[in-house]
């Protein structure tokens, strides 16, 4: 059926029958109907480097592997693993190099965190404060009539869920949005890919981008020679009805309902037409990463391998699901199987480096964009930390973070000082011999000297996070949350995270002088940031101590996330 015919029939159903079900159906499916069609799979021909390596000393290859919504407890090197499942290949990166025990995300949600990582700066320095919800829509679609991104936020606010406290949708903000696709990282920002390309590196992006698709914002415009992946925030892993997939739907979550109705199963190569992968998405990205390593074995390369797993929708490969019969809960088993696929992929990438003789002189970095999400509906993703993705409790921002570089980093090292995603920019630049820009504030530092003992002290005494009216500062083991609730009431919570990493004991009333000091630090930091480049559409209540899908009460501890 033609997409406009579907819209027309759905509209008739609403007008004629007045059925709420039909209205919900249209609201959920409209983005899918207007999206561009996906072409059949085709082979990707990666640009091949020289037949032999150049003479002389070669700078290190750099591979940055990022998981999506991976919880701190999901790995066996930082926690118990999902339901006790081991992650030996990811663990081996930390065991063979450095584990940063206090690694922090640039933000508590996907896109701002990735913007900080790519630029070495607080993303709020250039207005990238909120995660965009743009979808890829064709030029002919009449966005003047309504905006798909505003519809997405309105859906979240309006669908009935188990939340005892409802989200607040900002209608005025929805009328003042920039054009679809223009909410992203400005072209004027210098990315780590641009840094390394200037030093002669061949630069590769695979997987998730989520940093804009407007002019100058795409990976091909931001320093990547080659890009294979998806520009929006997610994709399906296989078609819903594929015989090799096992699905888990979270009907209690409006985001999950939207993703199942709208996400395609597709990738693009260098901005070309969308086409379908030829296997489970995680395995597809891994296989292409292995092929790209072979193609670039004789020249320095930078690879950004951005898996979308284990972000929802929860879809596992049947063989991974069947390999975990000890996990009885279906949703947990699907989620664990997705993490298993990421671990397998990491192992295959590392094995290819060894086969090509590149293992010793390759800097491999592994992390997650933020903590595990409450909307998955599973407990313990971020244990021992409190909170989830979209909160500045450590469950949302304290992430797995490790580096391996045998030629330079000592194996089995554990660094306790706080580090941030934006340190990857300075670390990769230093490894490649690229000076960091002098015309702007660079917030990250090179972590290698701290790992080797050449540098004393800690990488950062203070770190900041901001999303609209929700702000946090971590300073010398203390964290202050400043949460603007609906009605503009500000709720301040203070924790001694060095002694209380679970952030259980709020000491704000007992430490008024410290609260005042840290409040002033937040204000001073804000003065150096830009206003958001686009407005926040929604204030979402996020419970701190329970996942979505469990019974809630108005007295549940929560924050309000501005996005």
C-alpha positions as CSV (number, residue, x, y, z in Angstrom):
1,X,0.0,0.0,0.0
2,X,1.3,3.5,-0.9
3,X,2.3,5.5,2.2
4,X,-0.1,8.3,1.5
5,X,-2.9,5.8,1.1
6,X,-2.1,4.4,4.5
7,X,-2.2,7.9,6.0
8,X,-5.5,8.7,4.2
9,X,-7.1,5.4,5.4
10,X,-5.9,6.0,8.9
11,X,-7.2,9.5,8.9
12,X,-10.6,8.3,7.6
13,X,-10.7,5.8,10.4
14,X,-10.1,8.5,13.0
15,X,-12.5,11.0,11.6
16,X,-15.2,8.4,10.8
17,X,-14.9,6.1,13.7
18,X,-13.3,8.3,16.3
19,X,-11.3,5.4,17.6
20,X,-8.3,6.3,19.8
21,X,-6.6,3.2,18.6
22,X,-6.6,4.5,15.1
23,X,-5.2,7.9,16.2
24,X,-2.4,6.1,18.1
25,X,-1.7,4.0,15.1
26,X,-1.2,7.0,12.9
27,X,0.9,8.8,15.5
28,X,3.2,5.7,15.9
29,X,3.6,4.9,12.2
30,X,3.7,8.3,10.4
31,X,7.5,8.5,10.4
32,X,7.8,5.0,8.9
33,X,5.3,5.8,6.2
34,X,7.2,8.9,5.0
35,X,10.7,7.5,5.3
36,X,12.7,6.7,2.2
37,X,12.6,3.1,1.0
38,X,15.4,0.7,1.7
39,X,17.2,-0.9,-1.2
40,X,18.4,-4.6,-1.2
41,X,21.8,-5.4,0.2
42,X,24.9,-4.5,-1.9
43,X,28.6,-5.1,-1.3
44,X,30.7,-2.3,0.1
45,X,34.1,-1.7,-1.6
46,X,36.4,-0.1,0.9
47,X,39.2,2.2,-0.3
48,X,42.3,0.1,-0.3
49,X,45.6,1.4,1.0
50,X,49.1,0.9,-0.4
51,X,50.4,-2.5,-1.3
52,X,53.2,-2.2,1.3
53,X,53.7,0.0,4.4
54,X,55.8,3.1,4.1
55,X,59.4,2.9,5.5
56,X,60.2,4.3,8.8
57,X,58.3,4.5,12.1
58,X,54.5,4.3,11.8
59,X,52.2,6.2,14.1
60,X,49.7,3.9,15.9
61,X,46.4,2.9,14.4
62,X,43.5,4.1,16.6
63,X,40.2,2.2,17.0
64,X,37.4,3.6,19.1
65,X,34.7,1.1,19.9
66,X,31.5,2.5,21.4
67,X,28.5,0.5,22.7
68,X,25.1,2.1,23.0
69,X,23.3,2.2,26.4
70,X,25.6,-0.5,27.8
71,X,25.4,-0.6,31.6
72,X,28.4,-0.7,33.9
73,X,27.3,-4.1,35.3
74,X,26.8,-5.6,31.8
75,X,30.5,-6.5,31.5
76,X,32.3,-9.0,33.6
77,X,35.4,-6.8,33.9
78,X,33.4,-3.9,35.5
79,X,30.5,-5.9,37.1
80,X,28.9,-9.3,37.0
81,X,27.9,-9.4,33.4
82,X,24.3,-9.7,32.3
83,X,22.8,-12.5,34.5
84,X,26.4,-13.6,35.1
85,X,27.4,-13.9,31.5
86,X,31.1,-13.3,30.8
87,X,32.4,-10.8,28.2
88,X,35.9,-12.2,27.7
89,X,36.8,-10.2,24.5
90,X,35.9,-6.8,25.9
91,X,37.5,-7.7,29.2
92,X,40.7,-8.5,27.4
93,X,41.1,-4.9,26.3
94,X,41.1,-3.7,29.9
95,X,43.2,-6.7,31.1
96,X,45.8,-6.0,28.4
97,X,45.9,-2.3,29.0
98,X,44.2,0.3,31.3
99,X,40.8,0.3,33.0
100,X,39.6,3.8,34.0
101,X,37.7,3.0,37.1
102,X,36.0,6.4,37.2
103,X,35.3,6.9,33.5
104,X,32.4,9.3,32.8
105,X,30.3,9.9,29.8
106,X,30.1,13.4,28.2
107,X,26.4,13.3,28.9
108,X,23.6,11.0,30.1
109,X,22.1,10.4,26.7
110,X,23.4,9.3,23.3
111,X,23.9,12.3,21.1
112,X,25.4,15.0,23.4
113,X,27.7,12.4,24.8
114,X,29.0,11.5,21.3
115,X,29.4,15.2,20.5
116,X,31.6,15.7,23.5
117,X,33.7,12.6,22.6
118,X,34.1,13.7,18.9
119,X,35.2,17.3,19.8
120,X,37.1,17.0,23.1
121,X,34.7,19.6,24.5
122,X,31.7,19.9,26.6
123,X,28.9,19.7,24.0
124,X,27.2,22.6,25.7
125,X,30.1,24.8,24.5
126,X,28.5,24.7,21.1
127,X,24.8,24.3,22.0
128,X,24.5,20.5,21.6
129,X,22.6,20.1,24.7
130,X,19.6,17.8,23.8
131,X,19.3,14.6,21.9
132,X,17.7,15.3,18.6
133,X,14.7,13.2,17.5
134,X,15.0,13.9,13.8
135,X,14.1,11.2,11.4
136,X,15.3,10.9,7.8
137,X,12.4,12.2,5.7
138,X,12.2,12.9,2.0
139,X,12.3,16.5,0.7
140,X,8.7,16.3,-0.5
141,X,7.2,15.8,3.0
142,X,5.3,18.9,4.1
143,X,7.1,19.6,7.4
144,X,5.3,22.9,7.6
145,X,2.2,21.0,8.6
146,X,3.7,19.2,11.5
147,X,7.1,18.1,12.7
148,X,8.0,14.4,13.1
149,X,10.4,15.2,16.0
150,X,7.8,17.2,17.8
151,X,5.3,14.3,17.2
152,X,7.8,11.9,18.8
153,X,8.1,13.9,21.9
154,X,4.4,14.5,22.1
155,X,3.9,10.7,21.8
156,X,6.1,10.1,24.8
157,X,4.2,12.7,26.9
158,X,0.8,11.6,25.9
159,X,0.8,7.8,25.8
160,X,-0.3,6.2,29.0
161,X,2.5,4.4,30.8
162,X,3.1,3.1,34.3
163,X,4.7,6.4,35.4
164,X,2.9,7.8,38.4
165,X,4.3,11.2,37.4
166,X,3.7,12.3,33.8
167,X,6.0,13.9,31.3
168,X,5.5,17.6,30.3
169,X,5.4,18.5,26.6
170,X,6.4,22.1,25.6
171,X,4.1,23.1,22.9
172,X,5.8,26.5,22.4
173,X,9.2,24.9,22.0
174,X,7.7,22.6,19.3
175,X,6.7,25.7,17.3
176,X,10.3,27.0,17.4
177,X,12.4,24.0,16.2
178,X,15.0,24.3,13.5
179,X,14.4,22.4,10.2
180,X,14.6,18.6,10.4
181,X,18.2,17.4,10.1
182,X,19.7,20.6,11.2
183,X,19.9,19.7,14.9
184,X,23.5,18.4,15.1
185,X,27.1,19.2,15.7
186,X,28.1,22.4,13.9
187,X,30.5,22.1,10.9
188,X,32.8,24.6,12.7
189,X,33.6,22.1,15.3
190,X,36.9,20.1,14.9
191,X,36.4,16.4,15.3
192,X,38.9,13.8,16.3
193,X,38.6,12.4,12.7
194,X,39.7,15.8,11.3
195,X,42.6,15.9,13.7
196,X,43.9,12.5,12.6
197,X,43.1,13.0,8.9
198,X,45.4,16.1,9.0
199,X,48.2,13.8,10.2
200,X,47.7,11.4,7.2
201,X,45.3,8.9,8.8
202,X,42.6,7.2,6.7
203,X,39.5,7.8,8.8
204,X,36.6,5.3,8.9
205,X,33.1,5.5,10.6
206,X,30.9,2.4,11.0
207,X,27.5,2.3,12.7
208,X,25.7,5.0,14.6
209,X,26.3,8.7,14.0
210,X,23.4,10.7,15.6
211,X,25.3,14.0,15.3
212,X,23.2,15.6,12.5
213,X,22.5,15.2,8.8
214,X,22.4,18.9,7.8
215,X,25.0,20.6,5.7
216,X,28.4,20.1,7.2
217,X,27.2,17.7,9.9
218,X,27.4,14.3,8.4
219,X,30.4,12.1,9.1
220,X,31.7,12.6,5.5
221,X,31.7,16.3,6.2
222,X,33.3,16.0,9.7
223,X,36.6,14.3,8.7
224,X,35.7,10.8,7.9
225,X,37.0,9.5,4.5
226,X,34.5,6.6,4.6
227,X,31.2,6.1,6.5
228,X,29.1,3.0,6.6
229,X,26.2,3.2,9.0
230,X,23.1,5.3,9.9
231,X,22.7,8.9,10.6
232,X,19.7,8.8,12.9
233,X,19.8,7.4,16.4
234,X,19.0,3.8,15.7
235,X,18.1,0.9,13.4
236,X,16.6,-2.5,13.7
237,X,19.0,-5.4,14.0
238,X,17.0,-7.6,11.7
239,X,13.5,-7.4,10.2
240,X,10.9,-8.2,12.9
241,X,9.9,-11.5,11.2
242,X,13.3,-12.8,10.2
243,X,13.7,-16.5,11.2
244,X,17.0,-15.7,12.8
245,X,15.8,-13.0,15.2
246,X,14.3,-13.2,18.7
247,X,12.4,-10.1,19.7
248,X,11.5,-8.6,23.1
249,X,8.9,-5.7,23.1
250,X,8.5,-3.5,26.1
251,X,4.9,-2.4,25.6
252,X,5.0,-0.3,28.8
253,X,7.5,2.1,27.1
254,X,6.3,4.7,24.6
255,X,9.8,5.0,23.1
256,X,9.9,1.3,22.5
257,X,6.5,1.4,20.8
258,X,7.7,4.2,18.5
259,X,10.9,2.4,17.6
260,X,9.2,-0.8,16.6
261,X,6.8,1.1,14.4
262,X,9.4,3.3,12.7
263,X,13.0,2.1,12.7
264,X,14.2,0.8,9.4
265,X,16.8,-1.9,8.9
266,X,19.4,-0.2,6.8
267,X,22.7,1.5,6.4
268,X,24.3,4.1,4.0
269,X,27.8,4.2,2.5
270,X,29.1,7.7,2.2
271,X,25.7,9.3,2.1
272,X,24.4,7.0,-0.7
273,X,21.0,5.3,-0.9
274,X,19.9,3.3,2.1
275,X,20.3,-0.4,1.7
276,X,19.8,-3.5,3.9
277,X,22.6,-5.2,5.7
278,X,23.1,-8.9,4.9
279,X,23.0,-10.2,8.4
280,X,22.3,-9.2,12.1
281,X,23.3,-5.6,12.4
282,X,26.0,-6.1,15.1
283,X,27.6,-8.9,13.1
284,X,27.3,-6.9,9.9
285,X,29.2,-3.9,11.4
286,X,31.8,-6.3,12.8
287,X,32.4,-8.0,9.4
288,X,32.7,-4.7,7.6
289,X,35.1,-3.4,10.3
290,X,37.3,-6.5,9.8
291,X,37.3,-6.0,6.0
292,X,38.2,-2.3,6.5
293,X,41.1,-3.3,8.7
294,X,42.4,-5.5,5.9
295,X,42.1,-2.8,3.4
296,X,44.0,-0.3,5.6
297,X,46.7,-2.6,7.0
298,X,49.5,-0.7,5.3
299,X,48.7,2.8,6.3
300,X,47.7,4.5,9.6
301,X,44.0,4.5,10.1
302,X,41.4,5.7,12.6
303,X,38.2,3.6,13.0
304,X,35.2,4.7,14.9
305,X,33.1,1.5,15.4
306,X,29.8,2.7,16.9
307,X,27.6,-0.3,17.6
308,X,23.9,0.4,18.3
309,X,23.7,-2.5,20.7
310,X,22.3,-3.1,23.2
311,X,20.0,-0.1,22.7
312,X,16.3,-0.9,22.1
313,X,14.6,-2.4,20.2
314,X,15.7,-5.6,21.9
315,X,16.5,-8.0,19.1
316,X,18.9,-10.9,19.5
317,X,20.3,-13.3,17.0
318,X,18.6,-16.7,17.6
319,X,22.0,-18.5,17.9
320,X,23.1,-16.1,20.7
321,X,19.7,-16.5,22.4
322,X,19.9,-20.3,22.2
323,X,23.5,-20.2,23.7
324,X,22.1,-18.8,27.0
325,X,19.5,-21.3,28.2
326,X,20.6,-20.7,31.8
327,X,18.9,-17.2,31.6
328,X,15.2,-17.9,32.1
329,X,13.7,-14.5,31.8
330,X,13.0,-13.8,28.1
331,X,13.8,-10.1,28.1
332,X,17.0,-10.6,30.1
333,X,18.1,-13.3,27.8
334,X,17.5,-11.2,24.6
335,X,19.4,-8.3,26.2
336,X,22.3,-10.6,27.2
337,X,22.4,-12.2,23.8
338,X,22.8,-8.7,22.3
339,X,25.7,-8.0,24.6
340,X,27.2,-11.3,23.6
341,X,27.2,-10.3,20.0
342,X,29.0,-7.1,20.8
343,X,31.6,-9.0,22.7
344,X,32.0,-11.5,19.9
345,X,32.5,-8.5,17.5
346,X,35.2,-7.0,19.6
347,X,37.0,-10.3,19.7
348,X,36.9,-10.5,15.9
349,X,38.2,-7.0,15.5
350,X,41.1,-7.7,17.9
351,X,41.8,-11.0,16.2
352,X,42.1,-9.3,12.8
353,X,44.5,-6.8,14.2
354,X,46.7,-9.6,15.3
355,X,46.4,-11.5,12.0
356,X,47.6,-8.3,10.2
357,X,50.5,-7.7,12.6
358,X,48.9,-4.5,13.8
359,X,48.1,-5.6,17.4
360,X,51.1,-4.1,19.2
361,X,50.9,-0.6,17.7
362,X,47.1,0.0,17.7
363,X,45.4,2.1,20.4
364,X,42.0,0.4,21.1
365,X,39.5,2.3,23.2
366,X,36.2,0.8,24.4
367,X,33.4,2.6,26.2
368,X,29.6,3.2,26.2
369,X,27.9,6.4,25.4
370,X,26.0,6.4,28.7
371,X,24.6,4.1,31.3
372,X,22.0,1.4,30.9
373,X,18.4,2.6,30.3
374,X,15.5,2.3,32.7
375,X,13.1,1.8,29.8
376,X,14.6,-1.6,29.1
377,X,12.7,-2.8,32.2
378,X,15.6,-4.7,33.7
379,X,17.2,-4.3,37.2
380,X,20.9,-4.1,38.0
381,X,22.2,-2.8,34.6
382,X,24.3,-0.2,36.3
383,X,25.0,-1.8,39.7
384,X,26.6,-0.7,42.0
385,X,25.5,2.7,40.9
386,X,22.1,4.4,41.3
387,X,20.1,5.8,38.5
388,X,19.9,5.2,34.7
389,X,20.5,6.7,31.4
390,X,19.1,10.3,31.3
391,X,20.1,10.9,34.9
392,X,23.3,12.4,36.2
393,X,23.4,9.8,39.0
394,X,26.4,7.5,38.3
395,X,24.1,4.9,36.8
396,X,23.6,7.3,33.9
397,X,27.1,8.6,33.4
398,X,29.6,6.3,35.0
399,X,30.6,4.0,32.1
400,X,33.0,1.2,31.2
401,X,36.1,2.9,29.8
402,X,39.3,1.1,28.9
403,X,42.3,1.4,26.5
404,X,44.8,-1.0,25.2
405,X,48.1,-0.1,23.3
406,X,50.7,-2.7,24.0
407,X,53.5,-0.6,22.6
408,X,52.8,2.2,25.0
409,X,50.4,1.2,27.8
410,X,51.3,-1.2,30.6
411,X,48.9,-4.2,30.9
412,X,46.8,-4.6,34.0
413,X,46.7,-0.9,34.9
414,X,43.8,0.6,36.8
415,X,43.5,4.4,37.0
416,X,41.3,5.8,39.8
417,X,41.1,9.5,38.8
418,X,38.0,10.8,37.1
419,X,38.2,10.9,33.2
420,X,35.7,11.9,30.6
421,X,34.7,10.9,27.1
422,X,36.2,14.2,25.9
423,X,39.6,13.0,26.9
424,X,39.6,10.6,23.9
425,X,40.1,13.6,21.6
426,X,43.3,14.8,23.3
427,X,44.5,11.2,23.8
428,X,44.1,10.2,20.1
429,X,45.6,13.5,19.0
430,X,48.7,13.1,21.1
431,X,49.1,9.5,19.9
432,X,49.0,10.7,16.3
433,X,51.2,13.7,16.9
434,X,48.4,16.2,16.2
435,X,48.5,19.4,18.3
436,X,45.2,20.2,19.8
437,X,43.4,23.4,18.5
438,X,44.5,26.7,20.2
439,X,41.5,28.7,19.0
440,X,38.9,27.2,21.3
441,X,38.6,25.6,24.7
442,X,39.6,21.9,24.7
443,X,38.3,20.3,27.9
444,X,40.0,16.9,27.5
445,X,43.5,15.8,28.4
446,X,45.9,13.1,27.1
447,X,45.3,10.1,29.3
448,X,48.4,8.2,28.3
449,X,50.9,10.0,30.6
450,X,48.6,9.4,33.6
451,X,48.3,5.7,32.7
452,X,52.1,5.3,32.4
453,X,52.9,7.3,35.5
454,X,54.6,10.1,33.6
455,X,52.0,12.6,34.8
456,X,51.1,13.1,38.4
457,X,47.9,14.1,39.9
458,X,44.5,13.3,38.4
459,X,43.2,14.1,34.9
460,X,40.2,16.1,36.3
461,X,39.3,17.5,39.7
462,X,36.0,18.7,38.4
463,X,33.5,17.6,35.7
464,X,30.1,19.1,34.7
465,X,26.9,18.0,33.0
466,X,23.9,20.0,31.9
467,X,20.7,19.3,30.1
468,X,18.3,22.3,30.4
469,X,17.2,22.7,33.9
470,X,19.0,19.6,35.1
471,X,22.7,20.2,36.0
472,X,25.4,18.3,38.0
473,X,29.0,18.9,39.1
474,X,31.5,16.3,40.4
475,X,34.3,18.0,42.4
476,X,36.9,16.1,44.3
477,X,34.7,13.2,45.2
478,X,31.5,15.2,45.8
479,X,28.6,15.5,43.5
480,X,25.8,18.1,43.4
481,X,22.6,17.6,41.4
482,X,20.6,20.7,40.6
483,X,17.2,19.7,39.3
484,X,14.6,22.1,38.1
485,X,11.2,20.6,38.6
486,X,8.0,21.6,36.8
487,X,7.0,25.0,38.2
488,X,10.7,26.0,38.3
489,X,11.3,24.7,41.8
490,X,15.0,23.8,42.1
491,X,15.9,20.6,44.0
492,X,19.5,20.3,45.2
493,X,21.0,17.0,46.2
494,X,24.5,16.5,47.5
495,X,26.4,13.2,47.7
496,X,29.9,12.2,48.8
497,X,30.4,9.8,46.0
498,X,34.0,8.9,47.1
499,X,32.5,7.4,50.3
500,X,29.0,6.7,48.9
501,X,29.3,5.7,45.3
502,X,25.7,4.6,45.3
503,X,24.6,8.2,46.0
504,X,22.2,7.0,48.8
505,X,22.8,9.7,51.5
506,X,21.7,13.2,50.5
507,X,23.9,15.6,52.5
508,X,22.6,18.8,51.1
509,X,21.0,20.0,54.4
510,X,24.1,18.9,56.4
511,X,26.6,20.7,54.1
512,X,25.1,24.0,53.1
513,X,28.5,25.7,52.6
514,X,29.6,23.0,50.2
515,X,26.2,23.2,48.4
516,X,26.8,27.0,48.0
517,X,30.3,26.5,46.8
518,X,29.3,23.9,44.2
519,X,26.3,25.9,43.1
520,X,28.7,28.7,42.3
521,X,30.8,26.3,40.3
522,X,27.8,25.4,38.2
523,X,27.0,29.0,37.6
524,X,30.6,29.8,36.6
525,X,30.6,26.8,34.2
526,X,27.3,27.8,32.7
527,X,28.8,31.2,31.9
528,X,31.2,29.6,29.5
529,X,28.6,27.6,27.7
530,X,26.3,28.5,24.8
531,X,22.5,28.5,24.9
532,X,21.0,25.3,23.5
533,X,21.0,25.3,19.7
534,X,17.4,24.0,19.8
535,X,14.8,24.0,22.5
536,X,13.9,21.2,24.9
537,X,10.6,19.6,23.9
538,X,9.9,17.5,27.0
539,X,10.5,17.2,30.7
540,X,10.5,13.5,31.4
541,X,10.3,12.0,34.9
542,X,13.0,9.3,35.3
543,X,12.7,7.1,38.4
544,X,16.1,6.6,40.1
545,X,15.6,3.3,41.9
546,X,13.4,1.2,39.6
547,X,13.2,0.3,35.9
548,X,10.2,1.2,33.8
549,X,7.5,-1.5,33.8
550,X,7.4,-1.8,37.5
551,X,4.8,-0.4,39.9
552,X,5.4,3.3,40.7
553,X,4.1,5.8,43.2
554,X,4.3,9.7,43.2
555,X,6.8,9.4,46.1
556,X,9.3,7.4,44.1
557,X,12.7,9.3,44.0
558,X,13.1,10.7,40.5
559,X,14.6,13.5,38.4
560,X,13.1,15.5,35.5
561,X,15.1,15.0,32.4
562,X,15.0,18.0,29.9
563,X,15.3,16.9,26.3
